[in-house]
């Protein structure tokens, strides 16, 4: 079974949990699949594109500054190696 990767955007993940916003909800806004969005959130498939981040912030959290919502935190070295 694959290990669940921690989010590289922990503030976004926390707001999603707090407001019950799913990856599917975000996928609809950015026009991608929920798997693609999940890859962005975990950093597995690159960074969240700025156009998508703008759309997500405007749709769900317009009062939270973009730099706070999408603050990127790199995973610990041992998590990457596992």
PDB file of N, CA, C and O in Angstrom:
ATOM      1  N   UNK A   1       0.841  -1.174   0.000  1.00  0.00           N
ATOM      2  CA  UNK A   1       0.000   0.000   0.000  1.00  0.00           C
ATOM      3  C   UNK A   1       0.890   1.243   0.000  1.00  0.00           C
ATOM      4  O   UNK A   1       1.882   1.307   0.727  1.00  0.00           O
ATOM      5  N   UNK A   2       0.530   2.213  -0.812  1.00  0.00           N
ATOM      6  CA  UNK A   2       1.312   3.446  -0.914  1.00  0.00           C
ATOM      7  C   UNK A   2       1.114   4.305   0.329  1.00  0.00           C
ATOM      8  O   UNK A   2       0.022   4.401   0.889  1.00  0.00           O
ATOM      9  N   UNK A   3       2.229   4.929   0.736  1.00  0.00           N
ATOM     10  CA  UNK A   3       2.187   5.831   1.879  1.00  0.00           C
ATOM     11  C   UNK A   3       1.577   7.156   1.465  1.00  0.00           C
ATOM     12  O   UNK A   3       1.816   7.639   0.359  1.00  0.00           O
ATOM     13  N   UNK A   4       0.801   7.734   2.342  1.00  0.00           N
ATOM     14  CA  UNK A   4       0.210   9.036   2.069  1.00  0.00           C
ATOM     15  C   UNK A   4       1.276  10.111   2.296  1.00  0.00           C
ATOM     16  O   UNK A   4       1.872  10.190   3.370  1.00  0.00           O
ATOM     17  N   UNK A   5       1.503  10.924   1.286  1.00  0.00           N
ATOM     18  CA  UNK A   5       2.496  11.986   1.386  1.00  0.00           C
ATOM     19  C   UNK A   5       1.916  13.182   2.128  1.00  0.00           C
ATOM     20  O   UNK A   5       0.733  13.490   1.978  1.00  0.00           O
ATOM     21  N   UNK A   6       2.737  13.857   2.924  1.00  0.00           N
ATOM     22  CA  UNK A   6       2.256  15.066   3.600  1.00  0.00           C
ATOM     23  C   UNK A   6       2.115  16.200   2.583  1.00  0.00           C
ATOM     24  O   UNK A   6       2.814  16.211   1.570  1.00  0.00           O
ATOM     25  N   UNK A   7       1.237  17.133   2.840  1.00  0.00           N
ATOM     26  CA  UNK A   7       1.070  18.240   1.890  1.00  0.00           C
ATOM     27  C   UNK A   7       2.266  19.179   1.908  1.00  0.00           C
ATOM     28  O   UNK A   7       2.844  19.444   2.962  1.00  0.00           O
ATOM     29  N   UNK A   8       2.632  19.680   0.733  1.00  0.00           N
ATOM     30  CA  UNK A   8       3.663  20.719   0.683  1.00  0.00           C
ATOM     31  C   UNK A   8       3.010  22.096   0.812  1.00  0.00           C
ATOM     32  O   UNK A   8       3.696  23.111   0.933  1.00  0.00           O
ATOM     33  N   UNK A   9       1.691  22.116   0.786  1.00  0.00           N
ATOM     34  CA  UNK A   9       0.917  23.330   1.029  1.00  0.00           C
ATOM     35  C   UNK A   9       0.045  23.093   2.274  1.00  0.00           C
ATOM     36  O   UNK A   9      -1.172  22.947   2.154  1.00  0.00           O
ATOM     37  N   UNK A  10       0.654  23.054   3.458  1.00  0.00           N
ATOM     38  CA  UNK A  10      -0.107  22.695   4.655  1.00  0.00           C
ATOM     39  C   UNK A  10      -1.223  23.678   4.997  1.00  0.00           C
ATOM     40  O   UNK A  10      -2.242  23.265   5.552  1.00  0.00           O
ATOM     41  N   UNK A  11      -1.068  24.944   4.691  1.00  0.00           N
ATOM     42  CA  UNK A  11      -2.127  25.911   4.985  1.00  0.00           C
ATOM     43  C   UNK A  11      -3.336  25.658   4.095  1.00  0.00           C
ATOM     44  O   UNK A  11      -4.475  25.738   4.555  1.00  0.00           O
ATOM     45  N   UNK A  12      -3.094  25.354   2.828  1.00  0.00           N
ATOM     46  CA  UNK A  12      -4.180  25.009   1.917  1.00  0.00           C
ATOM     47  C   UNK A  12      -4.893  23.754   2.415  1.00  0.00           C
ATOM     48  O   UNK A  12      -6.122  23.714   2.467  1.00  0.00           O
ATOM     49  N   UNK A  13      -4.124  22.736   2.778  1.00  0.00           N
ATOM     50  CA  UNK A  13      -4.725  21.488   3.270  1.00  0.00           C
ATOM     51  C   UNK A  13      -5.552  21.729   4.528  1.00  0.00           C
ATOM     52  O   UNK A  13      -6.628  21.153   4.687  1.00  0.00           O
ATOM     53  N   UNK A  14      -5.053  22.573   5.415  1.00  0.00           N
ATOM     54  CA  UNK A  14      -5.787  22.874   6.653  1.00  0.00           C
ATOM     55  C   UNK A  14      -7.096  23.593   6.350  1.00  0.00           C
ATOM     56  O   UNK A  14      -8.128  23.277   6.943  1.00  0.00           O
ATOM     57  N   UNK A  15      -7.063  24.545   5.443  1.00  0.00           N
ATOM     58  CA  UNK A  15      -8.294  25.267   5.076  1.00  0.00           C
ATOM     59  C   UNK A  15      -9.281  24.339   4.384  1.00  0.00           C
ATOM     60  O   UNK A  15     -10.489  24.445   4.596  1.00  0.00           O
ATOM     61  N   UNK A  16      -8.778  23.439   3.564  1.00  0.00           N
ATOM     62  CA  UNK A  16      -9.659  22.474   2.908  1.00  0.00           C
ATOM     63  C   UNK A  16     -10.384  21.638   3.947  1.00  0.00           C
ATOM     64  O   UNK A  16     -11.593  21.427   3.846  1.00  0.00           O
ATOM     65  N   UNK A  17      -9.656  21.162   4.941  1.00  0.00           N
ATOM     66  CA  UNK A  17     -10.264  20.365   6.006  1.00  0.00           C
ATOM     67  C   UNK A  17     -11.252  21.191   6.798  1.00  0.00           C
ATOM     68  O   UNK A  17     -12.372  20.752   7.056  1.00  0.00           O
ATOM     69  N   UNK A  18     -10.841  22.387   7.185  1.00  0.00           N
ATOM     70  CA  UNK A  18     -11.676  23.266   8.008  1.00  0.00           C
ATOM     71  C   UNK A  18     -13.003  23.608   7.317  1.00  0.00           C
ATOM     72  O   UNK A  18     -14.054  23.641   7.957  1.00  0.00           O
ATOM     73  N   UNK A  19     -12.943  23.860   6.011  1.00  0.00           N
ATOM     74  CA  UNK A  19     -14.139  24.297   5.277  1.00  0.00           C
ATOM     75  C   UNK A  19     -14.784  23.199   4.453  1.00  0.00           C
ATOM     76  O   UNK A  19     -15.692  23.454   3.662  1.00  0.00           O
ATOM     77  N   UNK A  20     -14.303  21.955   4.647  1.00  0.00           N
ATOM     78  CA  UNK A  20     -14.868  20.807   3.942  1.00  0.00           C
ATOM     79  C   UNK A  20     -14.837  20.996   2.422  1.00  0.00           C
ATOM     80  O   UNK A  20     -15.820  20.730   1.731  1.00  0.00           O
ATOM     81  N   UNK A  21     -13.694  21.459   1.919  1.00  0.00           N
ATOM     82  CA  UNK A  21     -13.479  21.621   0.478  1.00  0.00           C
ATOM     83  C   UNK A  21     -12.636  20.428   0.026  1.00  0.00           C
ATOM     84  O   UNK A  21     -11.548  20.200   0.554  1.00  0.00           O
ATOM     85  N   UNK A  22     -13.127  19.683  -0.929  1.00  0.00           N
ATOM     86  CA  UNK A  22     -12.439  18.474  -1.380  1.00  0.00           C
ATOM     87  C   UNK A  22     -11.512  18.755  -2.559  1.00  0.00           C
ATOM     88  O   UNK A  22     -11.563  19.820  -3.174  1.00  0.00           O
ATOM     89  N   UNK A  23     -10.677  17.784  -2.852  1.00  0.00           N
ATOM     90  CA  UNK A  23      -9.836  17.874  -4.044  1.00  0.00           C
ATOM     91  C   UNK A  23     -10.703  17.960  -5.287  1.00  0.00           C
ATOM     92  O   UNK A  23     -10.346  18.629  -6.256  1.00  0.00           O
ATOM     93  N   UNK A  24     -11.842  17.280  -5.257  1.00  0.00           N
ATOM     94  CA  UNK A  24     -12.766  17.323  -6.384  1.00  0.00           C
ATOM     95  C   UNK A  24     -13.325  18.741  -6.573  1.00  0.00           C
ATOM     96  O   UNK A  24     -13.481  19.204  -7.703  1.00  0.00           O
ATOM     97  N   UNK A  25     -13.623  19.422  -5.467  1.00  0.00           N
ATOM     98  CA  UNK A  25     -14.109  20.803  -5.550  1.00  0.00           C
ATOM     99  C   UNK A  25     -13.068  21.697  -6.217  1.00  0.00           C
ATOM    100  O   UNK A  25     -13.390  22.503  -7.091  1.00  0.00           O
ATOM    101  N   UNK A  26     -11.819  21.541  -5.791  1.00  0.00           N
ATOM    102  CA  UNK A  26     -10.737  22.345  -6.369  1.00  0.00           C
ATOM    103  C   UNK A  26     -10.520  21.959  -7.830  1.00  0.00           C
ATOM    104  O   UNK A  26     -10.285  22.824  -8.674  1.00  0.00           O
ATOM    105  N   UNK A  27     -10.598  20.674  -8.126  1.00  0.00           N
ATOM    106  CA  UNK A  27     -10.419  20.203  -9.504  1.00  0.00           C
ATOM    107  C   UNK A  27     -11.443  20.837 -10.443  1.00  0.00           C
ATOM    108  O   UNK A  27     -11.109  21.204 -11.570  1.00  0.00           O
ATOM    109  N   UNK A  28     -12.672  20.965  -9.989  1.00  0.00           N
ATOM    110  CA  UNK A  28     -13.709  21.593 -10.818  1.00  0.00           C
ATOM    111  C   UNK A  28     -13.356  23.052 -11.128  1.00  0.00           C
ATOM    112  O   UNK A  28     -13.592  23.531 -12.237  1.00  0.00           O
ATOM    113  N   UNK A  29     -12.792  23.749 -10.145  1.00  0.00           N
ATOM    114  CA  UNK A  29     -12.442  25.164 -10.330  1.00  0.00           C
ATOM    115  C   UNK A  29     -11.277  25.329 -11.304  1.00  0.00           C
ATOM    116  O   UNK A  29     -11.276  26.249 -12.122  1.00  0.00           O
ATOM    117  N   UNK A  30     -10.291  24.444 -11.218  1.00  0.00           N
ATOM    118  CA  UNK A  30      -9.100  24.588 -12.057  1.00  0.00           C
ATOM    119  C   UNK A  30      -9.167  23.787 -13.360  1.00  0.00           C
ATOM    120  O   UNK A  30      -8.270  23.887 -14.198  1.00  0.00           O
ATOM    121  N   UNK A  31     -10.218  22.999 -13.528  1.00  0.00           N
ATOM    122  CA  UNK A  31     -10.384  22.243 -14.768  1.00  0.00           C
ATOM    123  C   UNK A  31      -9.430  21.069 -14.915  1.00  0.00           C
ATOM    124  O   UNK A  31      -9.018  20.738 -16.026  1.00  0.00           O
ATOM    125  N   UNK A  32      -9.077  20.438 -13.803  1.00  0.00           N
ATOM    126  CA  UNK A  32      -8.192  19.273 -13.804  1.00  0.00           C
ATOM    127  C   UNK A  32      -8.854  18.142 -13.036  1.00  0.00           C
ATOM    128  O   UNK A  32      -9.963  18.302 -12.525  1.00  0.00           O
ATOM    129  N   UNK A  33      -8.184  17.000 -12.951  1.00  0.00           N
ATOM    130  CA  UNK A  33      -8.714  15.884 -12.172  1.00  0.00           C
ATOM    131  C   UNK A  33      -8.337  16.044 -10.704  1.00  0.00           C
ATOM    132  O   UNK A  33      -7.417  16.788 -10.365  1.00  0.00           O
ATOM    133  N   UNK A  34      -9.055  15.343  -9.846  1.00  0.00           N
ATOM    134  CA  UNK A  34      -8.716  15.383  -8.421  1.00  0.00           C
ATOM    135  C   UNK A  34      -7.349  14.748  -8.177  1.00  0.00           C
ATOM    136  O   UNK A  34      -6.650  15.139  -7.243  1.00  0.00           O
ATOM    137  N   UNK A  35      -6.957  13.776  -9.001  1.00  0.00           N
ATOM    138  CA  UNK A  35      -5.643  13.165  -8.878  1.00  0.00           C
ATOM    139  C   UNK A  35      -4.545  14.185  -9.182  1.00  0.00           C
ATOM    140  O   UNK A  35      -3.516  14.214  -8.508  1.00  0.00           O
ATOM    141  N   UNK A  36      -4.765  15.008 -10.183  1.00  0.00           N
ATOM    142  CA  UNK A  36      -3.814  16.060 -10.534  1.00  0.00           C
ATOM    143  C   UNK A  36      -3.681  17.057  -9.382  1.00  0.00           C
ATOM    144  O   UNK A  36      -2.571  17.433  -9.005  1.00  0.00           O
ATOM    145  N   UNK A  37      -4.803  17.479  -8.832  1.00  0.00           N
ATOM    146  CA  UNK A  37      -4.800  18.409  -7.697  1.00  0.00           C
ATOM    147  C   UNK A  37      -4.080  17.778  -6.509  1.00  0.00           C
ATOM    148  O   UNK A  37      -3.297  18.444  -5.832  1.00  0.00           O
ATOM    149  N   UNK A  38      -4.337  16.512  -6.256  1.00  0.00           N
ATOM    150  CA  UNK A  38      -3.651  15.812  -5.171  1.00  0.00           C
ATOM    151  C   UNK A  38      -2.149  15.789  -5.369  1.00  0.00           C
ATOM    152  O   UNK A  38      -1.391  15.935  -4.409  1.00  0.00           O
ATOM    153  N   UNK A  39      -1.713  15.608  -6.605  1.00  0.00           N
ATOM    154  CA  UNK A  39      -0.289  15.636  -6.909  1.00  0.00           C
ATOM    155  C   UNK A  39       0.333  16.998  -6.637  1.00  0.00           C
ATOM    156  O   UNK A  39       1.467  17.082  -6.166  1.00  0.00           O
ATOM    157  N   UNK A  40      -0.396  18.049  -6.926  1.00  0.00           N
ATOM    158  CA  UNK A  40       0.099  19.400  -6.627  1.00  0.00           C
ATOM    159  C   UNK A  40       0.186  19.614  -5.124  1.00  0.00           C
ATOM    160  O   UNK A  40       1.176  20.151  -4.628  1.00  0.00           O
ATOM    161  N   UNK A  41      -0.844  19.199  -4.398  1.00  0.00           N
ATOM    162  CA  UNK A  41      -0.886  19.432  -2.947  1.00  0.00           C
ATOM    163  C   UNK A  41       0.234  18.688  -2.230  1.00  0.00           C
ATOM    164  O   UNK A  41       0.796  19.195  -1.260  1.00  0.00           O
ATOM    165  N   UNK A  42       0.561  17.486  -2.703  1.00  0.00           N
ATOM    166  CA  UNK A  42       1.633  16.712  -2.073  1.00  0.00           C
ATOM    167  C   UNK A  42       2.999  17.017  -2.665  1.00  0.00           C
ATOM    168  O   UNK A  42       4.016  16.575  -2.130  1.00  0.00           O
ATOM    169  N   UNK A  43       3.037  17.762  -3.757  1.00  0.00           N
ATOM    170  CA  UNK A  43       4.299  18.062  -4.416  1.00  0.00           C
ATOM    171  C   UNK A  43       4.794  16.937  -5.299  1.00  0.00           C
ATOM    172  O   UNK A  43       5.895  17.010  -5.845  1.00  0.00           O
ATOM    173  N   UNK A  44       3.990  15.898  -5.444  1.00  0.00           N
ATOM    174  CA  UNK A  44       4.388  14.730  -6.232  1.00  0.00           C
ATOM    175  C   UNK A  44       4.454  15.056  -7.724  1.00  0.00           C
ATOM    176  O   UNK A  44       5.246  14.463  -8.456  1.00  0.00           O
ATOM    177  N   UNK A  45       3.628  15.990  -8.171  1.00  0.00           N
ATOM    178  CA  UNK A  45       3.621  16.324  -9.604  1.00  0.00           C
ATOM    179  C   UNK A  45       3.848  17.817  -9.826  1.00  0.00           C
ATOM    180  O   UNK A  45       3.171  18.446 -10.639  1.00  0.00           O
ATOM    181  N   UNK A  46       4.797  18.366  -9.102  1.00  0.00           N
ATOM    182  CA  UNK A  46       5.153  19.767  -9.325  1.00  0.00           C
ATOM    183  C   UNK A  46       4.406  20.727  -8.424  1.00  0.00           C
ATOM    184  O   UNK A  46       3.717  20.333  -7.483  1.00  0.00           O
ATOM    185  N   UNK A  47       4.563  21.979  -8.739  1.00  0.00           N
ATOM    186  CA  UNK A  47       3.948  23.030  -7.938  1.00  0.00           C
ATOM    187  C   UNK A  47       2.550  23.362  -8.437  1.00  0.00           C
ATOM    188  O   UNK A  47       2.207  23.119  -9.594  1.00  0.00           O
ATOM    189  N   UNK A  48       1.760  23.920  -7.542  1.00  0.00           N
ATOM    190  CA  UNK A  48       0.429  24.391  -7.890  1.00  0.00           C
ATOM    191  C   UNK A  48       0.600  25.557  -8.868  1.00  0.00           C
ATOM    192  O   UNK A  48       1.265  26.533  -8.522  1.00  0.00           O
ATOM    193  N   UNK A  49       0.034  25.494 -10.060  1.00  0.00           N
ATOM    194  CA  UNK A  49       0.215  26.591 -11.013  1.00  0.00           C
ATOM    195  C   UNK A  49      -0.438  27.879 -10.508  1.00  0.00           C
ATOM    196  O   UNK A  49      -1.478  27.837  -9.851  1.00  0.00           O
ATOM    197  N   UNK A  50       0.166  29.003 -10.813  1.00  0.00           N
ATOM    198  CA  UNK A  50      -0.316  30.282 -10.305  1.00  0.00           C
ATOM    199  C   UNK A  50      -1.745  30.567 -10.766  1.00  0.00           C
ATOM    200  O   UNK A  50      -2.544  31.101  -9.996  1.00  0.00           O
ATOM    201  N   UNK A  51      -2.076  30.220 -12.001  1.00  0.00           N
ATOM    202  CA  UNK A  51      -3.436  30.473 -12.481  1.00  0.00           C
ATOM    203  C   UNK A  51      -4.455  29.676 -11.665  1.00  0.00           C
ATOM    204  O   UNK A  51      -5.533  30.179 -11.351  1.00  0.00           O
ATOM    205  N   UNK A  52      -4.113  28.438 -11.326  1.00  0.00           N
ATOM    206  CA  UNK A  52      -4.993  27.615 -10.493  1.00  0.00           C
ATOM    207  C   UNK A  52      -5.073  28.148  -9.079  1.00  0.00           C
ATOM    208  O   UNK A  52      -6.148  28.175  -8.480  1.00  0.00           O
ATOM    209  N   UNK A  53      -3.933  28.576  -8.540  1.00  0.00           N
ATOM    210  CA  UNK A  53      -3.914  29.121  -7.184  1.00  0.00           C
ATOM    211  C   UNK A  53      -4.785  30.374  -7.087  1.00  0.00           C
ATOM    212  O   UNK A  53      -5.507  30.557  -6.106  1.00  0.00           O
ATOM    213  N   UNK A  54      -4.717  31.228  -8.095  1.00  0.00           N
ATOM    214  CA  UNK A  54      -5.537  32.444  -8.102  1.00  0.00           C
ATOM    215  C   UNK A  54      -7.018  32.081  -8.116  1.00  0.00           C
ATOM    216  O   UNK A  54      -7.810  32.664  -7.376  1.00  0.00           O
ATOM    217  N   UNK A  55      -7.387  31.124  -8.951  1.00  0.00           N
ATOM    218  CA  UNK A  55      -8.797  30.707  -9.047  1.00  0.00           C
ATOM    219  C   UNK A  55      -9.287  30.083  -7.743  1.00  0.00           C
ATOM    220  O   UNK A  55     -10.400  30.359  -7.297  1.00  0.00           O
ATOM    221  N   UNK A  56      -8.452  29.243  -7.136  1.00  0.00           N
ATOM    222  CA  UNK A  56      -8.829  28.578  -5.881  1.00  0.00           C
ATOM    223  C   UNK A  56      -8.984  29.606  -4.764  1.00  0.00           C
ATOM    224  O   UNK A  56      -9.969  29.585  -4.025  1.00  0.00           O
ATOM    225  N   UNK A  57      -8.022  30.493  -4.646  1.00  0.00           N
ATOM    226  CA  UNK A  57      -8.076  31.514  -3.597  1.00  0.00           C
ATOM    227  C   UNK A  57      -9.306  32.404  -3.779  1.00  0.00           C
ATOM    228  O   UNK A  57     -10.005  32.691  -2.807  1.00  0.00           O
ATOM    229  N   UNK A  58      -9.576  32.837  -4.989  1.00  0.00           N
ATOM    230  CA  UNK A  58     -10.720  33.710  -5.256  1.00  0.00           C
ATOM    231  C   UNK A  58     -12.053  33.003  -5.001  1.00  0.00           C
ATOM    232  O   UNK A  58     -13.009  33.625  -4.537  1.00  0.00           O
ATOM    233  N   UNK A  59     -12.114  31.723  -5.300  1.00  0.00           N
ATOM    234  CA  UNK A  59     -13.359  30.963  -5.152  1.00  0.00           C
ATOM    235  C   UNK A  59     -13.652  30.580  -3.707  1.00  0.00           C
ATOM    236  O   UNK A  59     -14.780  30.736  -3.240  1.00  0.00           O
ATOM    237  N   UNK A  60     -12.642  30.081  -2.997  1.00  0.00           N
ATOM    238  CA  UNK A  60     -12.884  29.512  -1.673  1.00  0.00           C
ATOM    239  C   UNK A  60     -12.418  30.371  -0.500  1.00  0.00           C
ATOM    240  O   UNK A  60     -13.081  30.402   0.537  1.00  0.00           O
ATOM    241  N   UNK A  61     -11.305  31.060  -0.641  1.00  0.00           N
ATOM    242  CA  UNK A  61     -10.719  31.777   0.495  1.00  0.00           C
ATOM    243  C   UNK A  61     -10.244  33.181   0.098  1.00  0.00           C
ATOM    244  O   UNK A  61      -9.059  33.487   0.231  1.00  0.00           O
ATOM    245  N   UNK A  62     -11.139  34.024  -0.380  1.00  0.00           N
ATOM    246  CA  UNK A  62     -10.713  35.344  -0.877  1.00  0.00           C
ATOM    247  C   UNK A  62     -10.125  36.261   0.201  1.00  0.00           C
ATOM    248  O   UNK A  62      -9.445  37.233  -0.128  1.00  0.00           O
ATOM    249  N   UNK A  63     -10.372  35.972   1.461  1.00  0.00           N
ATOM    250  CA  UNK A  63      -9.835  36.833   2.523  1.00  0.00           C
ATOM    251  C   UNK A  63      -8.467  36.380   3.027  1.00  0.00           C
ATOM    252  O   UNK A  63      -7.847  37.072   3.833  1.00  0.00           O
ATOM    253  N   UNK A  64      -7.993  35.229   2.563  1.00  0.00           N
ATOM    254  CA  UNK A  64      -6.682  34.739   2.986  1.00  0.00           C
ATOM    255  C   UNK A  64      -5.656  35.141   1.928  1.00  0.00           C
ATOM    256  O   UNK A  64      -5.835  34.832   0.750  1.00  0.00           O
ATOM    257  N   UNK A  65      -4.596  35.818   2.327  1.00  0.00           N
ATOM    258  CA  UNK A  65      -3.575  36.220   1.342  1.00  0.00           C
ATOM    259  C   UNK A  65      -2.998  35.007   0.607  1.00  0.00           C
ATOM    260  O   UNK A  65      -2.773  33.950   1.196  1.00  0.00           O
ATOM    261  N   UNK A  66      -2.770  35.187  -0.667  1.00  0.00           N
ATOM    262  CA  UNK A  66      -2.234  34.118  -1.518  1.00  0.00           C
ATOM    263  C   UNK A  66      -0.932  33.548  -0.947  1.00  0.00           C
ATOM    264  O   UNK A  66      -0.737  32.332  -0.928  1.00  0.00           O
ATOM    265  N   UNK A  67      -0.045  34.430  -0.482  1.00  0.00           N
ATOM    266  CA  UNK A  67       1.257  33.960   0.022  1.00  0.00           C
ATOM    267  C   UNK A  67       1.103  33.116   1.284  1.00  0.00           C
ATOM    268  O   UNK A  67       1.954  32.273   1.567  1.00  0.00           O
ATOM    269  N   UNK A  68       0.042  33.328   2.034  1.00  0.00           N
ATOM    270  CA  UNK A  68      -0.210  32.512   3.229  1.00  0.00           C
ATOM    271  C   UNK A  68      -0.869  31.190   2.850  1.00  0.00           C
ATOM    272  O   UNK A  68      -0.462  30.130   3.323  1.00  0.00           O
ATOM    273  N   UNK A  69      -1.882  31.256   1.999  1.00  0.00           N
ATOM    274  CA  UNK A  69      -2.631  30.067   1.605  1.00  0.00           C
ATOM    275  C   UNK A  69      -1.748  29.062   0.870  1.00  0.00           C
ATOM    276  O   UNK A  69      -1.863  27.857   1.092  1.00  0.00           O
ATOM    277  N   UNK A  70      -0.868  29.551   0.000  1.00  0.00           N
ATOM    278  CA  UNK A  70      -0.034  28.674  -0.813  1.00  0.00           C
ATOM    279  C   UNK A  70       1.430  28.689  -0.384  1.00  0.00           C
ATOM    280  O   UNK A  70       2.325  28.509  -1.210  1.00  0.00           O
ATOM    281  N   UNK A  71       1.673  28.902   0.904  1.00  0.00           N
ATOM    282  CA  UNK A  71       3.037  28.823   1.419  1.00  0.00           C
ATOM    283  C   UNK A  71       3.508  27.379   1.295  1.00  0.00           C
ATOM    284  O   UNK A  71       2.879  26.456   1.812  1.00  0.00           O
ATOM    285  N   UNK A  72       4.614  27.209   0.607  1.00  0.00           N
ATOM    286  CA  UNK A  72       5.128  25.866   0.324  1.00  0.00           C
ATOM    287  C   UNK A  72       6.140  25.458   1.391  1.00  0.00           C
ATOM    288  O   UNK A  72       7.035  26.228   1.742  1.00  0.00           O
ATOM    289  N   UNK A  73       5.985  24.236   1.902  1.00  0.00           N
ATOM    290  CA  UNK A  73       6.899  23.662   2.892  1.00  0.00           C
ATOM    291  C   UNK A  73       7.435  22.370   2.298  1.00  0.00           C
ATOM    292  O   UNK A  73       6.673  21.460   1.971  1.00  0.00           O
ATOM    293  N   UNK A  74       8.740  22.300   2.165  1.00  0.00           N
ATOM    294  CA  UNK A  74       9.347  21.100   1.581  1.00  0.00           C
ATOM    295  C   UNK A  74       9.308  19.952   2.586  1.00  0.00           C
ATOM    296  O   UNK A  74       9.505  20.168   3.782  1.00  0.00           O
ATOM    297  N   UNK A  75       9.053  18.716   2.103  1.00  0.00           N
ATOM    298  CA  UNK A  75       9.032  17.561   3.005  1.00  0.00           C
ATOM    299  C   UNK A  75      10.420  17.288   3.579  1.00  0.00           C
ATOM    300  O   UNK A  75      11.435  17.643   2.981  1.00  0.00           O
ATOM    301  N   UNK A  76      10.443  16.659   4.738  1.00  0.00           N
ATOM    302  CA  UNK A  76      11.703  16.289   5.377  1.00  0.00           C
ATOM    303  C   UNK A  76      12.441  15.265   4.512  1.00  0.00           C
ATOM    304  O   UNK A  76      11.812  14.483   3.798  1.00  0.00           O
ATOM    305  N   UNK A  77      13.751  15.271   4.576  1.00  0.00           N
ATOM    306  CA  UNK A  77      14.566  14.392   3.736  1.00  0.00           C
ATOM    307  C   UNK A  77      14.215  12.914   3.928  1.00  0.00           C
ATOM    308  O   UNK A  77      14.168  12.163   2.954  1.00  0.00           O
ATOM    309  N   UNK A  78      13.968  12.487   5.178  1.00  0.00           N
ATOM    310  CA  UNK A  78      13.639  11.074   5.406  1.00  0.00           C
ATOM    311  C   UNK A  78      12.281  10.700   4.822  1.00  0.00           C
ATOM    312  O   UNK A  78      12.061   9.542   4.466  1.00  0.00           O
ATOM    313  N   UNK A  79      11.357  11.674   4.717  1.00  0.00           N
ATOM    314  CA  UNK A  79      10.058  11.395   4.111  1.00  0.00           C
ATOM    315  C   UNK A  79      10.207  11.195   2.609  1.00  0.00           C
ATOM    316  O   UNK A  79       9.516  10.363   2.021  1.00  0.00           O
ATOM    317  N   UNK A  80      11.103  11.952   1.987  1.00  0.00           N
ATOM    318  CA  UNK A  80      11.336  11.848   0.546  1.00  0.00           C
ATOM    319  C   UNK A  80      11.988  10.518   0.224  1.00  0.00           C
ATOM    320  O   UNK A  80      11.641   9.891  -0.777  1.00  0.00           O
ATOM    321  N   UNK A  81      12.926  10.072   1.051  1.00  0.00           N
ATOM    322  CA  UNK A  81      13.667   8.840   0.805  1.00  0.00           C
ATOM    323  C   UNK A  81      12.810   7.591   1.006  1.00  0.00           C
ATOM    324  O   UNK A  81      13.098   6.556   0.405  1.00  0.00           O
ATOM    325  N   UNK A  82      11.785   7.658   1.820  1.00  0.00           N
ATOM    326  CA  UNK A  82      10.983   6.473   2.156  1.00  0.00           C
ATOM    327  C   UNK A  82      10.156   5.955   1.020  1.00  0.00           C
ATOM    328  O   UNK A  82       9.440   4.966   1.178  1.00  0.00           O
TER     329      UNK A  82
END
